[in-house]
Amino acid sequence: MSILTRYVLKNFFESFLLGFVIFNFMIILTSQLYQVIKWLVDGTYGIIDIAKYLVFISPMYLNYVVPISIVFGVVGSIGRLSSNFEITAINSFGISNMYIFRKLVIIVLFISVIHFFFNEFMGYRFVSWALDMYYSSTTKEIRGVVKDFSYIFEGSREVKYVFAREYSGDLGLMKDVFIVVKDKVSRYISKTIVADWAKKKDMNRWLLYNVVTYDYLNKTKVVVNNIEYVFNFENSIKRKKHREELNIFELLKMARDYEKRDFHDLAFDIYVKLNLKFIFPLSSIFLLFLVFPFSLTRVRVSNFLGMVLSVSVAIVYYILLTMVQIVSFKTGIILFLWLPNFVSIFLGGFLIFLKNKNYV
């Protein structure tokens, strides 16, 4: 490795690591501050448990922190070299800007690959542990009135879905109760129970009033004034997993399973998530193309200006990514998800070409 390459990469890594620490702290603090303080005040978790939670939840934000830090690293390092006329001195020796750009592409690609493999083989486990801590603290007790209440309980042979228009935790009352029982082996609905309201009797037992039961296996309908039913709210609830809790192999298996069962809308949703698994880590490369030409300036660039530019570019990029997700769902064309990346490469490549030819 030449002295120039080491010098350029040293400047880049200094800015990148600074940005990584700053943005990681900012994003985690703003998103988790309320929950952490609430846990401390309520005595739900201690300092050590909260520290573990913050460490475990941090991989959930890497898809945003790493690309922003890359942008900050490029703007901070190349902008500083350019404003100090070091880029001009390098060009005077016959070394073009493309030489520096190629070195940055290699190192950013290396960071993106590490980012991807960490997410798929380690990070998702940490996120799952953190979310388990979060949901275990929020499902211990239901207080107040919950509108459109829903609950899922998975047993050894069946899954129960419980819905209520209103759940008063303090009074132990539910209104307009609807229960769906699904067999795990056949995957068909075996029973539905409809009740006007329910009253909590003791720990897990409830009394359902004005009940209509449909048994799909025996093809019977039973109408009774009241029955006793066990809800098991205090047991573990199988929650819907976040995208960052599932690796690409689990998502691919889910998509194929949905396709076999002709649930094409659900399969398409999974394929969107699969594409995002690749798009987010690779977004560092696309953003590099976009910000590199803007870093070649003769105006001194401070870390504050670099931070502002990093956040601005990232916000615009993620807004576009959100918009194309909506377009993909509307049109059913998954390639739209990659449109912001193609635009970034085309626009950035064109600007780099002009910079390299001293046309702008």
C-alpha positions as CSV (number, residue, x, y, z in Angstrom):
1,M,0.0,0.0,0.0
2,S,1.5,3.4,-1.0
3,I,2.0,6.3,1.3
4,L,-0.7,8.3,-0.4
5,T,-3.2,5.5,-0.1
6,R,-2.5,5.1,3.6
7,Y,-2.8,8.8,4.1
8,V,-6.2,9.1,2.3
9,L,-7.6,6.0,4.1
10,K,-6.3,7.3,7.5
11,N,-8.2,10.6,7.0
12,F,-11.3,8.8,5.8
13,F,-11.4,6.3,8.8
14,E,-10.9,9.2,11.3
15,S,-13.9,11.0,9.9
16,F,-15.9,7.8,9.5
17,L,-15.4,6.6,13.1
18,L,-16.2,10.0,14.4
19,G,-19.4,10.1,12.4
20,F,-20.3,6.5,13.5
21,V,-20.0,7.4,17.2
22,I,-21.9,10.7,16.8
23,F,-24.8,9.4,14.7
24,N,-25.1,6.1,16.6
25,F,-25.4,8.0,19.8
26,M,-27.8,10.5,18.4
27,I,-30.2,8.0,16.8
28,I,-30.2,5.6,19.7
29,L,-30.6,8.4,22.3
30,T,-33.5,10.1,20.4
31,S,-35.3,6.8,19.8
32,Q,-34.8,5.0,23.1
33,L,-34.5,7.9,25.7
34,Y,-38.1,7.8,26.7
35,Q,-38.3,4.1,27.1
36,V,-35.0,3.9,29.1
37,I,-36.1,6.7,31.5
38,K,-39.5,5.0,32.0
39,W,-37.8,1.7,32.8
40,L,-35.5,3.4,35.4
41,V,-38.4,5.3,37.0
42,D,-40.7,2.2,37.1
43,G,-37.9,0.0,38.3
44,T,-38.5,-2.5,35.4
45,Y,-34.8,-2.8,34.6
46,G,-31.6,-1.8,36.3
47,I,-28.6,0.1,34.9
48,I,-26.8,-3.1,33.7
49,D,-29.9,-4.4,31.9
50,I,-30.5,-1.1,30.2
51,A,-26.9,-1.0,29.1
52,K,-27.3,-4.5,27.6
53,Y,-30.6,-3.4,25.9
54,L,-28.9,-0.3,24.3
55,V,-26.0,-2.5,23.0
56,F,-28.4,-5.2,21.7
57,I,-30.8,-2.7,20.0
58,S,-27.9,-0.8,18.2
59,P,-27.7,-3.2,15.2
60,M,-31.3,-2.3,14.4
61,Y,-30.0,1.2,13.4
62,L,-26.9,0.2,11.5
63,N,-28.8,0.4,8.2
64,Y,-29.0,4.2,8.8
65,V,-25.9,4.8,10.9
66,V,-23.3,3.2,8.5
67,P,-24.4,5.0,5.3
68,I,-24.6,8.4,7.1
69,S,-21.2,7.7,8.6
70,I,-19.7,6.9,5.2
71,V,-21.1,10.2,3.8
72,F,-19.6,12.0,6.8
73,G,-16.3,10.2,6.4
74,V,-16.1,11.2,2.7
75,V,-17.2,14.8,3.2
76,G,-14.9,15.2,6.2
77,S,-11.8,13.6,4.8
78,I,-11.9,14.5,1.1
79,G,-13.3,18.0,1.8
80,R,-10.4,18.7,4.2
81,L,-7.8,17.5,1.8
82,S,-9.4,19.5,-1.0
83,S,-9.8,22.7,1.1
84,N,-6.1,22.4,2.2
85,F,-5.1,22.2,-1.6
86,E,-3.7,18.7,-1.0
87,I,-5.9,17.4,-3.7
88,T,-4.4,20.0,-6.0
89,A,-0.9,19.0,-5.0
90,I,-1.8,15.3,-5.7
91,N,-3.2,16.2,-9.1
92,S,0.0,18.2,-9.9
93,F,1.9,14.9,-9.8
94,G,-0.3,13.4,-12.4
95,I,-2.6,11.5,-10.0
96,S,-6.2,12.0,-10.9
97,N,-9.2,12.2,-8.5
98,M,-10.3,8.8,-9.8
99,Y,-7.3,7.2,-8.1
100,I,-8.6,8.5,-4.7
101,F,-12.2,7.5,-5.7
102,R,-11.2,4.0,-6.6
103,K,-9.5,3.5,-3.2
104,L,-12.6,4.8,-1.4
105,V,-14.9,2.5,-3.4
106,I,-12.8,-0.5,-2.3
107,I,-12.8,0.4,1.4
108,V,-16.5,1.3,1.4
109,L,-17.4,-1.9,-0.4
110,F,-15.4,-3.8,2.3
111,I,-17.4,-1.9,5.0
112,S,-20.7,-2.7,3.2
113,V,-19.9,-6.4,3.0
114,I,-19.0,-6.5,6.7
115,H,-22.2,-4.6,7.4
116,F,-24.3,-7.1,5.4
117,F,-22.8,-10.3,7.0
118,F,-23.0,-8.8,10.5
119,N,-26.7,-8.1,10.0
120,E,-27.4,-11.6,8.6
121,F,-25.4,-13.7,10.9
122,M,-25.1,-11.8,14.2
123,G,-27.0,-8.5,14.4
124,Y,-30.5,-10.0,14.0
125,R,-29.9,-12.1,17.1
126,F,-29.0,-9.0,19.2
127,V,-32.1,-7.2,17.9
128,S,-34.3,-10.1,18.8
129,W,-32.9,-10.2,22.4
130,A,-33.5,-6.4,22.7
131,L,-37.1,-6.6,21.4
132,D,-37.8,-9.5,23.7
133,M,-36.7,-7.3,26.7
134,Y,-38.9,-4.5,25.4
135,Y,-42.1,-6.6,24.8
136,S,-41.7,-8.5,28.1
137,S,-41.7,-5.2,29.9
138,T,-44.8,-3.9,28.1
139,T,-47.0,-7.1,28.2
140,K,-46.8,-7.8,31.9
141,E,-49.9,-5.9,32.8
142,I,-52.6,-4.1,30.7
143,R,-53.7,-0.8,32.3
144,G,-56.4,1.6,31.2
145,V,-58.7,1.2,28.2
146,V,-57.3,-0.3,25.0
147,K,-59.3,0.2,21.8
148,D,-59.2,-2.5,19.1
149,F,-57.3,-4.9,21.4
150,S,-55.7,-8.0,19.8
151,Y,-53.7,-10.8,21.2
152,I,-52.0,-14.0,19.9
153,F,-51.3,-17.1,21.9
154,E,-49.5,-20.1,20.4
155,G,-50.0,-23.4,22.1
156,S,-48.5,-26.8,21.2
157,R,-51.3,-27.7,18.8
158,E,-53.3,-24.6,18.1
159,V,-53.0,-20.8,17.8
160,K,-55.6,-18.5,19.3
161,Y,-56.3,-15.0,17.9
162,V,-58.3,-12.8,20.4
163,F,-59.8,-9.6,19.3
164,A,-61.9,-7.1,21.3
165,R,-63.4,-3.7,20.3
166,E,-62.5,-2.4,23.8
167,Y,-60.4,-3.8,26.7
168,S,-60.6,-2.2,30.1
169,G,-57.6,-3.5,32.0
170,D,-58.5,-1.9,35.3
171,L,-62.1,-3.2,35.3
172,G,-61.2,-6.6,33.7
173,L,-63.8,-6.1,30.9
174,M,-63.9,-6.8,27.2
175,K,-66.6,-5.7,24.7
176,D,-67.4,-7.4,21.4
177,V,-65.0,-10.3,21.7
178,F,-64.0,-12.4,18.7
179,I,-61.8,-15.5,19.1
180,V,-60.3,-17.5,16.2
181,V,-58.8,-20.9,16.9
182,K,-56.4,-22.2,14.2
183,D,-55.0,-25.8,14.0
184,K,-51.2,-25.7,13.6
185,V,-51.1,-29.0,11.7
186,S,-53.8,-28.4,9.1
187,R,-53.4,-24.6,9.2
188,Y,-57.2,-24.3,9.0
189,I,-59.5,-22.5,11.3
190,S,-61.1,-25.0,13.6
191,K,-63.3,-22.8,15.7
192,T,-64.6,-19.3,16.2
193,I,-66.2,-17.8,19.3
194,V,-68.2,-14.6,19.3
195,A,-69.3,-12.9,22.6
196,D,-70.9,-9.6,23.4
197,W,-68.6,-9.0,26.3
198,A,-66.3,-10.8,28.8
199,K,-65.6,-10.4,32.5
200,K,-62.4,-11.4,34.2
201,K,-63.0,-14.0,36.9
202,D,-59.5,-14.7,38.2
203,M,-56.0,-14.9,37.0
204,N,-56.6,-16.4,33.5
205,R,-60.2,-17.4,33.6
206,W,-62.9,-15.1,32.0
207,L,-66.6,-15.4,31.7
208,L,-68.0,-14.8,28.2
209,Y,-71.6,-13.7,27.8
210,N,-74.1,-14.1,24.9
211,V,-71.8,-16.5,23.2
212,V,-72.0,-18.1,19.7
213,T,-69.5,-20.9,18.9
214,Y,-68.9,-22.2,15.4
215,D,-67.1,-25.6,15.3
216,Y,-65.9,-26.0,11.7
217,L,-64.6,-29.5,12.3
218,N,-67.9,-30.9,13.5
219,K,-69.9,-28.3,11.5
220,T,-72.0,-27.2,14.5
221,K,-73.2,-24.0,15.9
222,V,-73.8,-23.5,19.7
223,V,-75.5,-20.5,21.3
224,V,-75.3,-20.2,25.1
225,N,-75.8,-17.4,27.7
226,N,-72.3,-17.7,29.1
227,I,-69.2,-19.9,29.2
228,E,-65.9,-19.9,31.1
229,Y,-62.8,-19.4,28.9
230,V,-59.0,-19.4,29.6
231,F,-57.1,-16.6,27.8
232,N,-53.6,-17.1,29.3
233,F,-52.7,-13.4,28.8
234,E,-49.8,-13.8,31.2
235,N,-48.1,-16.4,29.1
236,S,-45.6,-15.6,26.4
237,I,-47.1,-13.9,23.4
238,K,-45.8,-14.7,20.0
239,R,-45.3,-11.3,18.5
240,K,-44.8,-10.3,14.9
241,K,-41.1,-10.2,14.2
242,H,-39.4,-7.1,12.9
243,R,-37.5,-7.3,9.6
244,E,-34.2,-6.9,11.4
245,E,-34.9,-10.1,13.5
246,L,-35.1,-12.3,10.4
247,N,-32.1,-13.1,8.2
248,I,-32.3,-13.6,4.5
249,F,-32.7,-17.4,4.7
250,E,-35.7,-17.1,7.0
251,L,-37.3,-14.5,4.8
252,L,-36.8,-16.6,1.7
253,K,-38.3,-19.6,3.4
254,M,-41.3,-17.5,4.4
255,A,-41.7,-16.1,0.9
256,R,-41.7,-19.6,-0.7
257,D,-44.1,-20.9,1.9
258,Y,-46.6,-18.0,1.1
259,E,-46.2,-18.7,-2.7
260,K,-47.1,-22.4,-2.2
261,R,-50.2,-21.4,-0.3
262,D,-51.1,-18.8,-3.0
263,F,-50.6,-15.8,-0.7
264,H,-49.0,-13.8,-3.4
265,D,-49.4,-10.4,-1.6
266,L,-47.7,-11.7,1.5
267,A,-44.9,-13.2,-0.6
268,F,-44.4,-9.9,-2.4
269,D,-44.1,-8.1,0.9
270,I,-41.4,-10.6,1.9
271,Y,-39.5,-10.2,-1.3
272,V,-39.5,-6.4,-0.7
273,K,-37.9,-7.0,2.7
274,L,-35.4,-9.3,1.1
275,N,-34.4,-6.6,-1.4
276,L,-34.1,-4.1,1.4
277,K,-31.7,-6.5,3.1
278,F,-29.3,-5.9,0.2
279,I,-30.2,-2.3,-0.5
280,F,-29.4,-0.8,2.9
281,P,-25.8,-2.2,3.2
282,L,-25.1,-1.3,-0.4
283,S,-26.5,2.2,-0.1
284,S,-23.1,3.3,1.3
285,I,-21.6,2.6,-2.2
286,F,-24.4,4.5,-3.9
287,L,-24.1,7.5,-1.6
288,L,-20.3,7.5,-2.1
289,F,-20.9,8.2,-5.8
290,L,-23.2,11.0,-4.9
291,V,-21.2,12.9,-2.3
292,F,-17.6,12.4,-3.6
293,P,-17.8,15.1,-6.3
294,F,-19.3,17.6,-3.8
295,S,-16.4,16.9,-1.5
296,L,-13.9,18.2,-4.1
297,T,-14.1,21.9,-3.0
298,R,-11.6,24.6,-2.2
299,V,-13.8,25.9,0.6
300,R,-12.8,24.8,4.0
301,V,-15.2,22.1,5.3
302,S,-15.8,21.9,9.0
303,N,-17.1,18.8,10.8
304,F,-20.4,20.6,11.5
305,L,-20.9,21.3,7.8
306,G,-20.0,17.7,7.0
307,M,-22.6,16.5,9.5
308,V,-25.2,18.8,8.0
309,L,-24.5,17.6,4.5
310,S,-24.4,13.9,5.6
311,V,-27.8,14.1,7.3
312,S,-29.3,16.1,4.4
313,V,-28.1,13.6,1.8
314,A,-29.2,10.6,3.9
315,I,-32.6,12.1,4.5
316,V,-33.2,12.8,0.8
317,Y,-32.0,9.3,0.0
318,Y,-34.3,7.6,2.5
319,I,-37.3,9.7,1.5
320,L,-36.8,8.5,-2.1
321,L,-36.4,4.9,-0.8
322,T,-39.7,5.2,1.1
323,M,-41.4,6.6,-1.9
324,V,-40.2,3.8,-4.2
325,Q,-41.4,1.2,-1.7
326,I,-44.9,2.7,-2.0
327,V,-44.6,2.7,-5.8
328,S,-43.4,-1.0,-5.7
329,F,-46.4,-2.0,-3.6
330,K,-48.8,-0.1,-5.9
331,T,-47.4,-1.5,-9.2
332,G,-46.1,-4.8,-8.0
333,I,-42.7,-4.1,-9.7
334,I,-39.9,-4.8,-7.2
335,L,-37.2,-3.3,-9.4
336,F,-38.5,0.2,-8.4
337,L,-36.8,-0.3,-5.1
338,W,-33.4,0.1,-6.8
339,L,-34.3,3.3,-8.6
340,P,-32.7,5.7,-6.0
341,N,-29.5,3.7,-6.2
342,F,-29.3,3.8,-10.0
343,V,-30.0,7.5,-9.9
344,S,-27.3,8.0,-7.4
345,I,-24.7,6.1,-9.4
346,F,-25.7,7.8,-12.7
347,L,-25.7,11.3,-11.2
348,G,-22.7,10.8,-9.1
349,G,-20.7,9.2,-11.9
350,F,-21.5,12.1,-14.2
351,L,-20.5,14.7,-11.7
352,I,-17.2,12.8,-11.0
353,F,-16.5,12.7,-14.7
354,L,-17.0,16.5,-14.9
355,K,-14.8,17.1,-11.8
356,N,-12.1,14.9,-13.2
357,K,-12.1,16.8,-16.5
358,N,-12.2,20.1,-14.6
359,Y,-15.5,21.1,-16.3
360,V,-17.1,22.2,-13.1
